[in-house]
Amino acid sequence: MMTASKWDDKQMDVGSSGNHDSIVEVLGKSPITTFREINGWDISSTQFLEKQVEIMRCEAYTKIPVDLVHKMIETQEVSPQAGYKIIREFRCKTEEFIQNLNKQFQIAKQEVHREITLRNKAEIEKLHTERRNAMEALQKKQGSREEMIKIQKEYEDKEKDLVIQLELKQEHDMYSLNREFDLKKRKGLKDLEEELLNLVREESSLLLEKYEWLKEESERKQAEFQKIIENIATYENAVLEERHQKHQAMFEISNNQEVDYRYLLNKAVANQKGILQKLKQDKIITDDESDQFCTELHQELRRIKDEFSEKRFAKEKELHAELSLEKKRILEDLENKHNREIADLEAKFKQQNDLDELSRMIELKRTKSNQRIELMKTEISLDEKHVQALNELREKTSQESIAEFEKALENMIRSMKSQSVKMLWMAISIIIDKTYKIWKESNKKKERNTLS
């Protein structure tokens, strides 16, 4: 269950779903799975942003001092021979430091991986032992098949939950390791920057006053750049938070719709039982008719619920495929647009020979930040559109199920031999219709309140 490390070069922003899949598929899963998957997207995007910010911080420590040396070469405060020698040595030391640190990280990651594997194995085996003991205890007391199935289902749910908890713990362990090496890298690069400034003084015989100015200038530029980084991160984090809140709203709407539909059917059954009880008390129908009606009612309800689930799954799968193609096309067009923007920016840099390295880096980072924000806003817009399509599909499917339920009730009531069939059917139809209208209006009100 190891996850990608943010020290891995090929890690990319997973956006909403990590690919071009529509949000529809995830909203069709169990509430706890849906909630955790949606949270997982937002957590991954937040971690990706943290990685980008850390990369920018480290680049500042390598590019700003080199940029200062280039300027000193231009102003002849340092000879080209000495200046370029200093830059080469600095880059060699930087590359060597990063390579060594990456090796240390891989060793540390393997150790964490080993610990995680042992911990996960022990926890899963412990749960399997508990399940075996529970099954053996039930067999000894000759439990029913239903009890066996119930225990099996209970431990399957426990294992799913345990796997999720272990993955969360694993994510935390890897995040802590990444954070530890981020700080080591930042400190090491800052130390190398200090070495470069000392080399400049030694090679150029700078006066102390000029050397102090050089250090202050480097620190000033670092502070200026760090502020730009923080502004970029703050804005992107605000967009991430907005996206997270909208994802939570989508989850609530989807979950409420599912819960309310089941409530509607159960409410209809409860109302009909009340009517039957009253008719039985008034001697309008017999006990046998009432019992038969209740039995058939439950059978029909179970059948309709099963058919509803199958029908909904098939239709949502079809909708997911259709909307995923739409999302894929839109995001690929956006990616091509972003690639053209970066290519145009790099072409502009080649024409502007007087633009220093730091200014180029800042403009490039801002452009990429704006592109990430545009991607997030495009994805959330698509998610909202797809959730709306899903809600409309579910409402239509629910209407069909309610109509089928009413038809089944009508057939059952007409098969009864009581003289009050018409009265019973009219009473039940009015209640079903009223219950459905209340549910529909309540559902729309909840959706408006959740999205507002």
C-alpha positions as CSV (number, residue, x, y, z in Angstrom):
1,M,0.0,0.0,0.0
2,M,2.9,2.4,-0.6
3,T,2.1,5.7,-2.1
4,A,4.0,8.0,-4.4
5,S,6.5,10.2,-2.5
6,K,6.6,13.9,-3.2
7,W,10.3,13.4,-3.7
8,D,9.6,11.3,-6.8
9,D,10.2,13.5,-9.9
10,K,7.3,12.0,-11.9
11,Q,4.6,12.9,-9.3
12,M,2.0,15.2,-10.9
13,D,-1.0,17.1,-9.6
14,V,-3.9,14.7,-9.4
15,G,-6.5,17.4,-9.7
16,S,-9.9,16.0,-8.8
17,S,-9.9,12.4,-9.6
18,G,-6.3,11.8,-10.7
19,N,-7.2,11.3,-14.3
20,H,-10.0,12.3,-16.8
21,D,-12.7,10.3,-14.9
22,S,-16.0,12.0,-14.1
23,I,-16.9,12.4,-10.4
24,V,-20.1,10.4,-11.1
25,E,-18.4,7.0,-10.5
26,V,-17.1,8.0,-7.0
27,L,-20.5,9.4,-6.0
28,G,-22.1,6.0,-6.8
29,K,-20.0,4.3,-4.1
30,S,-20.8,3.8,-0.4
31,P,-20.9,7.1,1.5
32,I,-17.8,6.4,3.5
33,T,-15.8,5.4,0.4
34,T,-17.1,8.5,-1.5
35,F,-16.2,10.8,1.4
36,R,-12.7,9.4,1.7
37,E,-11.9,9.3,-2.0
38,I,-13.0,13.0,-2.4
39,N,-11.0,14.0,0.6
40,G,-8.1,12.0,-0.9
41,W,-8.2,14.1,-4.1
42,D,-8.0,17.4,-2.2
43,I,-5.3,16.1,0.2
44,S,-3.2,15.0,-2.8
45,S,-3.6,18.4,-4.5
46,T,-2.6,20.2,-1.3
47,Q,0.5,18.0,-1.0
48,F,1.4,18.7,-4.7
49,L,1.1,22.4,-4.0
50,E,3.4,22.0,-1.0
51,K,5.9,20.2,-3.2
52,Q,5.8,23.1,-5.8
53,V,6.4,25.6,-3.1
54,E,9.3,23.7,-1.7
55,I,10.8,23.4,-5.2
56,M,10.6,27.2,-5.6
57,R,12.2,27.8,-2.2
58,C,15.1,25.5,-3.1
59,E,15.5,27.1,-6.5
60,A,15.8,30.5,-4.9
61,Y,18.9,29.2,-2.9
62,T,20.6,28.0,-6.1
63,K,19.6,30.7,-8.6
64,I,19.8,34.0,-6.6
65,P,23.5,33.7,-5.6
66,V,24.4,32.6,-9.2
67,D,22.5,35.6,-10.5
68,L,24.4,37.9,-8.2
69,V,27.8,36.5,-9.4
70,H,26.8,37.0,-13.0
71,K,26.0,40.7,-12.3
72,M,29.4,41.1,-10.5
73,I,31.1,39.7,-13.6
74,E,29.2,42.2,-15.8
75,T,30.3,45.1,-13.5
76,Q,33.8,43.7,-13.5
77,E,33.8,43.4,-9.7
78,V,34.8,39.8,-10.2
79,S,36.8,38.5,-13.2
80,P,35.0,36.2,-15.6
81,Q,37.6,33.5,-15.0
82,A,37.1,33.6,-11.2
83,G,33.3,34.2,-11.4
84,Y,32.6,31.3,-13.7
85,K,34.9,29.0,-11.7
86,I,32.9,29.9,-8.5
87,I,29.6,29.2,-10.3
88,R,30.9,25.8,-11.7
89,E,32.0,24.7,-8.2
90,F,28.8,25.8,-6.6
91,R,26.7,23.9,-9.2
92,C,28.9,20.8,-8.8
93,K,28.6,20.9,-5.0
94,T,24.8,21.5,-5.2
95,E,24.4,18.6,-7.6
96,E,26.5,16.3,-5.4
97,F,24.6,17.4,-2.3
98,I,21.2,16.7,-3.9
99,Q,22.3,13.3,-5.2
100,N,23.6,12.3,-1.7
101,L,20.4,13.5,-0.1
102,N,18.3,11.6,-2.6
103,K,20.3,8.4,-1.8
104,Q,19.7,9.0,1.9
105,F,16.0,9.5,1.3
106,Q,15.7,6.3,-0.7
107,I,17.3,4.4,2.2
108,A,15.0,6.0,4.7
109,K,12.0,5.4,2.5
110,Q,12.8,1.7,2.3
111,E,13.1,1.5,6.1
112,V,9.7,3.3,6.5
113,H,8.3,1.0,3.8
114,R,9.5,-2.1,5.7
115,E,8.0,-0.8,9.0
116,I,4.7,0.0,7.3
117,T,4.6,-3.5,5.7
118,L,5.2,-5.2,9.0
119,R,2.7,-3.1,10.8
120,N,0.0,-3.6,8.1
121,K,0.6,-7.3,8.0
122,A,0.3,-7.6,11.8
123,E,-2.9,-5.6,11.9
124,I,-4.6,-7.5,9.0
125,E,-3.5,-10.9,10.5
126,K,-4.9,-9.8,13.9
127,L,-8.3,-9.0,12.3
128,H,-8.3,-12.3,10.4
129,T,-7.6,-14.2,13.6
130,E,-10.6,-12.4,15.3
131,R,-12.8,-13.4,12.3
132,R,-11.7,-17.1,12.5
133,N,-12.4,-17.2,16.2
134,A,-15.8,-15.6,15.8
135,M,-16.7,-18.1,13.0
136,E,-15.5,-21.0,15.1
137,A,-17.5,-19.9,18.1
138,L,-20.6,-19.6,16.0
139,Q,-20.1,-23.1,14.5
140,K,-19.7,-24.6,18.0
141,K,-23.1,-23.2,19.0
142,Q,-24.5,-24.3,15.6
143,G,-25.4,-20.8,14.5
144,S,-27.7,-20.3,11.5
145,R,-26.5,-19.5,7.9
146,E,-27.8,-16.0,8.3
147,E,-25.6,-15.5,11.4
148,M,-22.6,-16.7,9.5
149,I,-23.3,-14.3,6.6
150,K,-23.8,-11.5,9.1
151,I,-20.4,-12.1,10.8
152,Q,-18.7,-12.5,7.4
153,K,-20.1,-9.1,6.3
154,E,-19.2,-7.5,9.6
155,Y,-15.6,-8.5,9.3
156,E,-15.4,-7.6,5.6
157,D,-16.6,-4.1,6.6
158,K,-14.0,-4.0,9.4
159,E,-11.2,-5.0,7.1
160,K,-12.2,-2.3,4.6
161,D,-12.2,0.3,7.4
162,L,-8.9,-1.0,8.7
163,V,-7.2,-0.8,5.3
164,I,-8.3,2.8,5.0
165,Q,-7.0,3.6,8.5
166,L,-3.7,1.9,7.7
167,E,-3.4,3.9,4.5
168,L,-4.0,7.2,6.4
169,K,-1.3,6.2,8.9
170,Q,1.0,5.3,6.0
171,E,0.3,8.7,4.3
172,H,1.2,10.4,7.6
173,D,4.5,8.5,7.9
174,M,5.5,9.3,4.3
175,Y,4.5,12.9,4.7
176,S,6.7,13.2,7.8
177,L,9.6,11.7,6.0
178,N,9.2,14.0,3.1
179,R,9.0,17.0,5.4
180,E,12.1,15.9,7.2
181,F,14.1,15.8,4.0
182,D,12.6,19.0,2.7
183,L,14.1,20.8,5.7
184,K,17.4,19.0,5.3
185,K,17.6,20.1,1.6
186,R,16.7,23.7,2.3
187,K,19.3,23.9,5.1
188,G,22.0,22.3,3.0
189,L,21.3,24.6,0.0
190,K,21.4,27.7,2.3
191,D,24.8,26.5,3.6
192,L,26.1,26.1,0.1
193,E,24.9,29.6,-0.8
194,E,26.9,30.9,2.2
195,E,30.0,29.0,0.8
196,L,29.5,30.6,-2.6
197,L,29.5,34.1,-1.1
198,N,32.6,33.4,0.9
199,L,34.3,32.1,-2.3
200,V,33.4,35.3,-4.1
201,R,35.1,37.3,-1.4
202,E,38.2,35.1,-1.5
203,E,38.5,35.1,-5.3
204,S,37.8,38.7,-5.8
205,S,39.5,40.3,-2.8
206,L,36.3,42.1,-2.0
207,L,36.4,44.7,0.8
208,L,34.4,43.8,3.9
209,E,31.9,46.5,3.2
210,K,31.3,45.1,-0.3
211,Y,31.1,41.6,1.0
212,E,28.5,42.6,3.6
213,W,26.5,44.4,0.8
214,L,26.6,41.2,-1.2
215,K,25.2,39.1,1.7
216,E,22.5,41.7,2.4
217,E,21.6,41.8,-1.3
218,S,21.3,38.0,-1.4
219,E,19.1,38.0,1.8
220,R,17.0,40.8,0.4
221,K,16.3,39.0,-2.8
222,Q,15.7,35.7,-0.9
223,A,13.1,37.5,1.3
224,E,11.5,39.1,-1.8
225,F,11.3,35.8,-3.6
226,Q,10.0,34.0,-0.5
227,K,7.2,36.6,-0.2
228,I,6.2,36.0,-3.8
229,I,6.2,32.2,-3.1
230,E,4.0,32.7,-0.1
231,N,1.6,34.9,-2.1
232,I,1.3,32.2,-4.8
233,A,0.8,29.5,-2.2
234,T,-1.8,31.6,-0.3
235,Y,-3.9,32.2,-3.4
236,E,-3.7,28.6,-4.6
237,N,-4.6,27.3,-1.1
238,A,-7.7,29.6,-1.1
239,V,-8.8,28.0,-4.4
240,L,-8.1,24.5,-3.0
241,E,-10.2,25.3,0.1
242,E,-13.0,26.5,-2.1
243,R,-12.8,23.3,-4.2
244,H,-12.8,21.2,-1.0
245,Q,-15.9,22.9,0.3
246,K,-17.7,22.4,-3.0
247,H,-16.7,18.8,-3.0
248,Q,-18.2,18.4,0.5
249,A,-21.4,20.0,-0.8
250,M,-21.6,17.6,-3.7
251,F,-21.1,14.7,-1.4
252,E,-23.9,15.9,0.9
253,I,-26.3,16.4,-1.9
254,S,-25.6,13.0,-3.4
255,N,-25.8,11.3,0.0
256,N,-29.0,13.1,1.0
257,Q,-30.6,12.1,-2.2
258,E,-29.8,8.4,-1.6
259,V,-31.0,8.5,2.0
260,D,-34.2,10.4,1.1
261,Y,-35.2,8.0,-1.6
262,R,-35.1,5.1,0.7
263,Y,-36.9,7.1,3.4
264,L,-39.6,7.9,0.8
265,L,-40.3,4.2,0.1
266,N,-40.2,3.2,3.7
267,K,-42.5,6.1,4.6
268,A,-45.0,5.0,1.9
269,V,-45.0,1.5,3.4
270,A,-45.5,2.8,6.9
271,N,-48.5,5.0,5.8
272,Q,-50.1,2.0,4.1
273,K,-49.7,-0.1,7.2
274,G,-51.5,2.6,9.1
275,I,-54.3,2.6,6.6
276,L,-54.6,-1.2,6.7
277,Q,-54.7,-1.2,10.5
278,K,-57.6,1.4,10.4
279,L,-59.5,-0.6,7.8
280,K,-59.0,-3.8,9.8
281,Q,-60.3,-2.1,12.9
282,D,-63.4,-0.9,11.1
283,K,-64.0,-4.4,9.7
284,I,-63.6,-3.2,6.1
285,I,-61.0,-5.8,5.4
286,T,-60.2,-9.1,7.1
287,D,-57.1,-10.0,9.0
288,D,-56.1,-12.5,6.3
289,E,-56.4,-9.8,3.6
290,S,-54.3,-7.4,5.7
291,D,-51.6,-10.0,6.4
292,Q,-51.5,-11.1,2.8
293,F,-51.3,-7.5,1.6
294,C,-48.4,-6.7,4.0
295,T,-46.5,-9.8,2.9
296,E,-46.9,-8.9,-0.8
297,L,-46.1,-5.3,0.0
298,H,-42.7,-6.1,1.5
299,Q,-41.9,-8.5,-1.4
300,E,-42.7,-5.8,-3.9
301,L,-40.8,-3.2,-2.0
302,R,-37.7,-5.5,-1.9
303,R,-38.0,-6.3,-5.6
304,I,-38.4,-2.6,-6.6
305,K,-35.4,-1.6,-4.4
306,D,-33.3,-4.3,-6.0
307,E,-34.4,-3.3,-9.5
308,F,-33.8,0.3,-8.7
309,S,-30.2,-0.4,-7.6
310,E,-29.5,-2.4,-10.7
311,K,-31.1,0.1,-13.0
312,R,-29.4,3.0,-11.3
313,F,-26.0,1.3,-11.5
314,A,-26.3,0.6,-15.2
315,K,-27.5,4.2,-16.0
316,E,-24.9,5.9,-13.8
317,K,-22.2,3.7,-15.4
318,E,-23.3,4.9,-18.9
319,L,-23.5,8.5,-17.7
320,H,-20.0,8.2,-16.1
321,A,-18.5,7.0,-19.4
322,E,-20.2,9.8,-21.4
323,L,-19.1,12.6,-19.0
324,S,-15.6,11.2,-18.7
325,L,-15.1,11.5,-22.4
326,E,-16.3,15.1,-22.2
327,K,-13.9,15.8,-19.3
328,K,-11.0,14.2,-21.1
329,R,-11.6,16.4,-24.2
330,I,-11.8,19.6,-22.2
331,L,-8.8,18.9,-20.0
332,E,-6.7,17.8,-22.9
333,D,-7.5,21.1,-24.7
334,L,-6.6,23.0,-21.6
335,E,-3.3,21.1,-21.3
336,N,-2.4,21.9,-24.9
337,K,-3.3,25.6,-24.2
338,H,-1.0,25.6,-21.1
339,N,1.9,23.9,-23.1
340,R,1.6,26.7,-25.8
341,E,1.7,29.4,-23.1
342,I,4.9,27.9,-21.6
343,A,6.5,27.6,-25.0
344,D,5.6,31.2,-25.8
345,L,7.0,32.3,-22.5
346,E,10.3,30.5,-23.1
347,A,10.5,32.0,-26.6
348,K,10.1,35.4,-25.1
349,F,12.9,34.7,-22.5
350,K,15.3,33.9,-25.4
351,Q,14.5,37.3,-27.0
352,Q,15.0,39.2,-23.7
353,N,18.7,38.9,-23.1
354,D,18.6,41.6,-20.4
355,L,16.1,39.6,-18.2
356,D,17.9,38.1,-15.2
357,E,17.5,34.5,-14.1
358,L,15.4,35.4,-11.0
359,S,12.9,37.5,-13.0
360,R,12.5,34.7,-15.5
361,M,11.9,32.2,-12.7
362,I,9.3,34.4,-11.0
363,E,7.4,34.9,-14.2
364,L,7.5,31.2,-15.0
365,K,6.3,30.2,-11.5
366,R,3.5,32.7,-11.6
367,T,2.4,31.5,-15.0
368,K,2.4,27.8,-13.9
369,S,0.5,28.8,-10.7
370,N,-2.2,30.6,-12.8
371,Q,-2.4,27.5,-14.9
372,R,-2.9,25.2,-11.9
373,I,-5.7,27.6,-10.7
374,E,-7.3,27.5,-14.1
375,L,-7.2,23.7,-14.1
376,M,-8.7,23.5,-10.6
377,K,-11.5,25.9,-11.5
378,T,-12.2,24.1,-14.7
379,E,-12.4,20.7,-12.9
380,I,-14.7,22.0,-10.2
381,S,-17.0,23.5,-12.9
382,L,-17.1,20.2,-14.6
383,D,-17.7,18.4,-11.3
384,E,-20.7,20.6,-10.5
385,K,-22.1,20.1,-14.0
386,H,-21.7,16.3,-13.7
387,V,-23.2,16.2,-10.3
388,Q,-26.3,18.1,-11.6
389,A,-26.6,15.5,-14.4
390,L,-26.3,12.7,-11.9
391,N,-29.0,14.3,-9.7
392,E,-31.3,14.6,-12.6
393,L,-30.7,11.0,-13.6
394,R,-31.4,9.8,-10.1
395,E,-34.6,11.8,-9.8
396,K,-35.9,10.4,-13.0
397,T,-35.0,6.9,-11.9
398,S,-36.6,7.5,-8.5
399,Q,-39.8,8.7,-10.3
400,E,-39.9,5.5,-12.3
401,S,-39.5,3.4,-9.2
402,I,-42.2,5.3,-7.4
403,A,-44.5,4.8,-10.4
404,E,-43.7,1.1,-10.5
405,F,-44.4,0.9,-6.7
406,E,-47.8,2.6,-7.2
407,K,-48.7,0.2,-10.0
408,A,-47.8,-2.8,-7.9
409,L,-49.9,-1.5,-5.0
410,E,-52.8,-0.9,-7.4
411,N,-52.6,-4.5,-8.7
412,M,-52.4,-5.9,-5.2
413,I,-55.4,-3.9,-3.9
414,R,-57.5,-4.8,-7.0
415,S,-56.8,-8.4,-6.2
416,M,-58.4,-8.1,-2.8
417,K,-62.1,-9.1,-2.5
418,S,-63.2,-6.3,-0.2
419,Q,-65.9,-3.9,-1.4
420,S,-63.8,-0.9,-0.2
421,V,-61.0,-1.4,-2.7
422,K,-61.6,1.9,-4.4
423,M,-61.5,3.8,-1.1
424,L,-58.3,2.0,0.0
425,W,-56.6,2.7,-3.3
426,M,-57.5,6.4,-3.4
427,A,-56.3,6.9,0.2
428,I,-53.0,5.2,-0.5
429,S,-52.5,7.0,-3.8
430,I,-53.1,10.4,-2.2
431,I,-50.5,9.7,0.6
432,I,-47.9,8.4,-1.9
433,D,-48.4,11.4,-4.1
434,K,-48.2,13.8,-1.2
435,T,-45.2,12.1,0.3
436,Y,-43.3,12.2,-3.0
437,K,-44.1,15.9,-3.6
438,I,-42.8,16.8,-0.1
439,W,-39.7,14.7,-0.6
440,K,-39.0,16.3,-4.0
441,E,-39.4,19.8,-2.7
442,S,-37.3,19.0,0.4
443,N,-34.6,17.6,-1.8
444,K,-34.4,20.7,-4.0
445,K,-34.4,22.9,-0.9
446,K,-31.5,20.9,0.6
447,E,-29.6,21.2,-2.6
448,R,-30.0,25.0,-2.8
449,N,-29.0,25.4,0.9
450,T,-25.9,23.1,0.5
451,L,-24.6,24.9,-2.6
452,S,-25.3,28.4,-1.3
